[in-house]
Amino acid sequence: MSSYDDVNQLVIAIISRSQVGLLTDRLIGDGFYVTEIDSSGGILHEATLSLVIGLDQSRLPHLLAHIRDCCRTRRQFIPAHVEAPLLEIQPMMIEAEVGGAMVYVLDVERFEQV
């Protein structure tokens, strides 16, 4: 189990909303402290959650294994945003890679819980 006393890294993981449930269940079950922040963005304007996780650096490989296991990329057809105001046309579909995770790992110089 992690404790707040040994937090020396901060991980920010941006996860697709469709994949975050399984990941947070696993992380909490494994003793990680997780804060969720609503977010969205990217080219696809996909709904995402940013997970903020404080941990001891020795647990980082274990955390990354959970993220890799739960947040796999997949190919999906999505509507392309083409502006044609006077024409009524079917939106053009493009294939894009969705899902996965973007993970930022930051060293924590000082941590205090007040």
N, C-alpha and C positions, 0 to 999 in steps of 0.2 A: 504494500500500500504506500502511496505517496503521502507526504505531509507537506504542509505549507512551510515548514522549517527549511526544507532543502530545495526550494525553487531557485534555479539558476539559469533557466531558459524559458522563453515564452514562444509558443508556437501559435501562429495564426493560420488556420486552414480554411480555405474558401471551398465550400462543398455544394454541389447541386442539391436543391431542396428534396428531390426525389430519393437521394441516397443518404441523407443525413440521419434519418431515424435509426437505422441499423447501426451506423457508426457510433452515435452517441450512446445507444444502449450498451454496446460493447465497451466503450471507453469508461463509462460510469461503473459498469460491472467489474472492470479491471482496476478500479481505484483512481482513475484520472479525474481531476476537477475540470469541468468544462463550462464555459460561458458561451451562449449563443447570441449572435447579433444578426438581425435581419439585414439582408443586402441583396443587391441585384446588379447586373451589369454585363460587361463584355459585349461583343458584337451581336450576340443573340439575345441580349437583354433577358437572360435566363434568371429565374428566381433562385437565389442562393442563400446560404447561411454562412456566416463567418464564425468559426469556432476559435475561441481564445483559450489556450491551455497552458497553465504554468506547471513546470515539472523539473525534476532533476535530470541533468543531461544523460545520465546512465539509462534512463527509461526511454530516451528518444527513439532508438531502434525499434522498441516494442510498439510505441505509438505509430511510427511510420508503417510498420507491418499491418496494423489495424486499418490504417487509411488506405493502403494499397489493396487490401483484401475487400474492403467495403465500397470503394469508390473507383470502380473501373470505368474506362471510357467506352462509349458505344457509338455506332454510326446511326444517324437518324435523318429523315427528310424533313426539312423545315421550309416555310414559305420565304422566298426572297423578297426583299422590300424594293419593289420597282414602282416608281411613280408614273402613273398614266391617268391623270385626272379625267380626261374626256373619254377614255376607253373603258369599257367593261370587259375585263379579261380575267381569266383564271390566274391566280398568283403562280408564278414560276416557282417550282420546288428545287431546292439544292440539297445535296447530301453534306452533312456536317458531323464532326465528331463532338459529342456532348458528354457530360458527366466528368468523372475524374475529380481531381483536386489540385488546387494551387496551395503550396505549403511554404510558409515563411518561418524561419527559425531565428530567433533573436537572443543574444546573450543578455542576461539580467545582471546588472551591476549591483543592484540593491533591491531587496524585496522586504516590505513591511506589511503586516496585517494589523490595522488599527480598528 
